[in-house]
Amino acid sequence: MFTINSLIINEDPVYFAFSKKRTSIERLQRLTQAFERLKRSGKLNQITEKYSVN
């Protein structure tokens, strides 16, 4: 689970990359589910609006 913290340590874009050989299907599914929860809850939209991300 993710928690939102007000401490900003980086304002540059962040990208994630995963090795096809090292990343399990389960981990990818968990990440996808977490991202979908952020979208459904409206949190992702709040984050993109707050930081003017298009």
C-alpha positions in Angstrom: 0.0 0.0 0.0 1.1 3.5 -0.8 1.0 6.5 1.6 1.1 10.1 0.5 3.8 12.1 2.3 4.1 15.9 2.1 8.0 15.7 1.9 9.1 16.4 -1.6 12.5 14.9 -2.4 12.3 15.1 -6.2 10.2 17.1 -8.7 11.6 15.6 -11.9 9.6 13.0 -13.8 10.0 9.5 -12.6 10.0 6.4 -14.8 9.9 2.8 -13.9 11.5 0.0 -15.8 11.2 -3.7 -15.1 13.3 -6.6 -16.3 11.3 -9.2 -18.2 13.5 -11.9 -16.7 13.3 -10.7 -13.1 9.8 -9.3 -12.7 7.2 -11.8 -11.8 3.7 -11.8 -13.2 2.4 -11.4 -9.7 4.4 -8.2 -9.1 3.3 -6.7 -12.4 -0.3 -7.5 -11.5 0.0 -5.9 -8.0 1.5 -2.8 -9.6 -1.3 -2.6 -12.2 -3.9 -3.1 -9.5 -2.4 -0.4 -7.3 -2.4 2.0 -10.3 -6.0 1.1 -11.1 -7.0 1.8 -7.5 -5.3 5.3 -7.7 -7.3 6.0 -10.9 -10.7 4.8 -9.5 -10.3 6.6 -6.2 -9.5 9.9 -8.0 -6.1 10.2 -6.3 -4.2 9.9 -9.6 -6.2 12.8 -11.0 -5.5 14.9 -7.8 -1.8 14.2 -8.2 -1.7 15.1 -11.9 -3.7 18.3 -11.3 -1.6 19.3 -8.3 1.6 19.0 -10.3 0.2 20.1 -13.6 1.0 16.8 -15.3 -0.8 16.3 -18.6 
